[in-house]
Amino acid sequence: MESVRNLIIGAGITGLATAAFLGDEDYLVLESDREIGGYCKTIKRSGFVWDYSGHFFHFKHPEIESWLRDRMGGQEVRVIHKRSFVSYGGKLIDFPFQKNIHQLPQDEFIDCLHDPYFARLGPSGPTPETNFKEMLYARFGRSIAEKFLIPYNEKLYACDLGTLDKDAMGRFFPHADVTDIIRNMRAPDNATYNATFSYPQGGAIEYVKALASAVRPGAIALGEPLLGVQPARRVARTAKREIRFERLISSAPFDKLAKLLGIAHDDAAFTWNKVLVFNLGFDKKGPRGVHWIYFPDRARSFYRVGFYDNIFDSDRLSLYVELGYGRNDVVDVEAALARVLDDLRKEGIIEDHALVDHHSVVMDPAYVHITRASMAEHARLKRILEDQRVYPVGRYGGWTYCSIEDNIVEARALVAGFQSRSA
Ligand SMILES: Cc1cc2nc3c(=O)[nH]c(=O)nc-3n(C[C@H](O)[C@H](O)[C@H](O)COP(=O)(O)OP(=O)(O)OC[C@H]3O[C@@H](n4cnc5c(N)ncnc54)[C@H](O)[C@@H]3O)c2cc1C
């Protein structure tokens, strides 16, 4: 039987970053897909460069960004000040909606300002915030919640927002109080965690390739899914072999890992949405000066549309379009495409444009549902697994909402922890 010190599951950002930080240590990466990159893959067709939905990079750690950039050869990387909007009532409102209510018609503006002011002053004191939906009502009042925050997030998460934890979006949720809202009327400050983003000409995969360049050649086994683990024996099984390991580091979705390990768990605690992504390339330019638009209107099939062509100022409209589904929903791609094209016309994004090429992918899971039950069950199981030197990591191993950079930071901290324990 083969043995390896560190067995890494998944050659996405997290798995590759873990391998890269392990340096000279003994490791093997098992990847079920035939290519590296996980959700950070890029598709190049008919002159268009597309990802699995827009994958933009927001670095808070300059040393991580420069480490990656040093490994990206002659790749042009643009740093973009994002321009994002909400399509509301036939107009584009600056994002975040809650800080730009002064751009609404006067009657709606008054409602949106009145409600958050009084939301915390109800007759029985502040309204409760025991879940995400209650948090939206309590902090923003009925009008902002019902005009944008609730319909938009219901389209994205495809679930009852009352089941999500109030901090289900963590730092990715743009909070604003009445003072912020009023200040924004005179001095716009729409900065969110992704106010600027960087993007390589060759697509998101260029960052993946940079990580992979620090991984030992031959240490990634593609097309070889992990099929089972016997934690007590410290043995993993694929269709080709059994591998003895000292540590198992898995970026596979946590619910799937729990099953592979045969560990008793509450499966109902882990739910998620699926996102159908269309990448659409047209014959001529579309709207300029916009990077993405949010669509709260339930009459529109998509919740977000992004404009690749406005990143590198290319001369043909190139879009990613995202549609949210429940995890058990059947996705009819052809029917959805027809509807998307119709909705794009209704929104004025396309007119007499001809579709040159397109691509679609279902991200499943896409956004995990962070609930009290998922947090408690994940934390309980993670403690048990870590005692067995099994480490669930990454966006899906960690059952969390995070960015690509967060995945790299997590991998770095994990490896530093290993090294300090063995020092
Ligand atoms: C719609 C959407 C848009 C996003 N946009 C952005 C963005 O703009 N910016 C940003 O920073 N982040 C974005 N993200 C988040 C980003 O995609 C993730 O943080 C990141 O890609 C996660 O990388 P990962 O390696 O943890 O997981 P993954 O990319 O899921 O990689 C896991 C890998 O494990 C493999 N695997 C699974 N099971 C097995 C098994 N049994 N055996 C072997 N291999 C297995 C999979 O094939 C996969 O390659 C977005 C996410 C979504 C859903």
The ligand as a Gaussian input file, in Angstrom:
#p B3LYP/6-31G(d) Opt

LIG

0 1
 C      -21.407000      31.920000      -7.837000
 C      -20.098000      32.098000      -7.131000
 C      -19.309000      33.214000      -7.390000
 C      -18.108000      33.406000      -6.718000
 N      -17.370000      34.507000      -7.004000
 C      -16.223000      34.752000      -6.317000
 C      -15.453000      35.924000      -6.584000
 O      -15.776000      36.732000      -7.457000
 N      -14.327000      36.136000      -5.825000
 C      -13.932000      35.260000      -4.844000
 O      -12.909000      35.515000      -4.190000
 N      -14.635000      34.125000      -4.600000
 C      -15.761000      33.858000      -5.309000
 N      -16.474000      32.710000      -5.056000
 C      -15.945000      31.761000      -4.066000
 C      -14.870000      30.837000      -4.661000
 O      -15.417000      30.140000      -5.764000
 C      -14.430000      29.831000      -3.630000
 O      -14.035000      30.459000      -2.431000
 C      -13.260000      28.957000      -4.113000
 O      -13.310000      28.652000      -5.476000
 C      -13.306000      27.685000      -3.294000
 O      -12.178000      26.897000      -3.585000
 P      -12.032000      25.496000      -2.868000
 O      -10.760000      24.928000      -3.348000
 O      -12.251000      25.626000      -1.397000
 O      -13.279000      24.640000      -3.399000
 P      -13.589000      24.088000      -4.900000
 O      -13.257000      25.088000      -5.922000
 O      -14.970000      23.574000      -4.801000
 O      -12.558000      22.896000      -5.030000
 C      -12.791000      21.653000      -4.423000
 C      -12.212000      20.591000      -5.332000
 O      -12.400000      19.316000      -4.697000
 C      -12.732000      18.367000      -5.694000
 N      -13.412000      17.240000      -5.032000
 C      -14.628000      17.243000      -4.443000
 N      -14.908000      16.002000      -3.973000
 C      -13.830000      15.224000      -4.252000
 C      -13.507000      13.867000      -4.000000
 N      -14.350000      13.023000      -3.375000
 N      -12.306000      13.379000      -4.424000
 C      -11.431000      14.206000      -5.076000
 N      -11.686000      15.511000      -5.358000
 C      -12.878000      16.013000      -4.924000
 C      -13.623000      19.147000      -6.638000
 O      -13.678000      18.521000      -7.915000
 C      -12.922000      20.496000      -6.672000
 O      -11.988000      20.583000      -7.709000
 C      -17.671000      32.465000      -5.736000
 C      -18.453000      31.334000      -5.473000
 C      -19.646000      31.159000      -6.145000
 C      -20.467000      29.948000      -5.844000

